[in-house]
Amino acid sequence: MKQAAISRRDFLKAAGLVGLSTAIATPKLKLLAPAQQKAEAQAEERWVPSICMMCPAACQVLVRVRDGRIEKIEGNPKGPINLGKICARGQAALFRVYNPDRLKKPLLRDNPAARGSFSGFREASWDEALDAVAAHLKKLISENRVKEVAILGGWPVCLYFEPALKAFGEAIGTPNVIGIPGAACFFPKAFGWSTAIGVGAHSQILTDYDNVKYLIVIRRNFFGSISVVHGTRAGRKLGSYKLVVVDPRFSETAAKADLWLPIRPGTISPSFSR
Ligand code: SF4
């Protein structure tokens, strides 16, 4: 079969057409007008110190802000906990603000029959939403059923807002105020630490990686997960201690180990109780 000869000029023309059709098919990809580019480049850039709220490690960060918009999040080199590093999740925190799916208004559902589905919600004003909550609470209080009220929140609730919400719960008469990660994860851990060794906070129980000679890591992947605090410290001393990783999975941490013990899944407790 004879192959058609394609000159360099034909190829570039075809590539140009493909590029043009791609541009037509993706109208969102717009170039900034030169004047706009210049304005953006000249807009004042600020680095604002803050704290990452994406997990309880609470790494110290610097947020680059230009013209009132967040552009980038980096670790704060002055942060004593994370030593200037942050994980991918912390960098992606930008989308907590700019994710197009972020809810910015209360959603109300008028049809109780739609419970259990994601349908039937409509946007409401804050006044309307607060009035609806107040009406429900008053009804339950008047019927002596206020203990059926539960207030649940994520980890910022358990760390920062729980005292205020607990006071609100006590004022209306319900004990059911729960910050999920705190109750289910962090507080039992901190309680166990403080009972066993006398201290209970992350910053108080940091491993002394500068003096570690032999590190046994059991089912923990601090080189491949969000554990910046330990990953950074253990990583910069890697090679100065012997690293043993006990994990069925060949994790990023196992990949850096001197010895990887790939126990069978589900055997972790028997392995260490014998
Ligand atoms: S470990 Fe990652 S997610 Fe957690 S606080 Fe630090 S940067 Fe944020």
Boltz pocket constraint, residues with backbone or C-beta under 6 A from the ligand:
constraints:
  - pocket:
      binder: B
      contacts: [[A, 52], [A, 53], [A, 54], [A, 55], [A, 56], [A, 57], [A, 58], [A, 59], [A, 82], [A, 85], [A, 86], [A, 87], [A, 88], [A, 89], [A, 90], [A, 91], [A, 226], [A, 227], [A, 228], [A, 229]]
      max_distance: 6.0
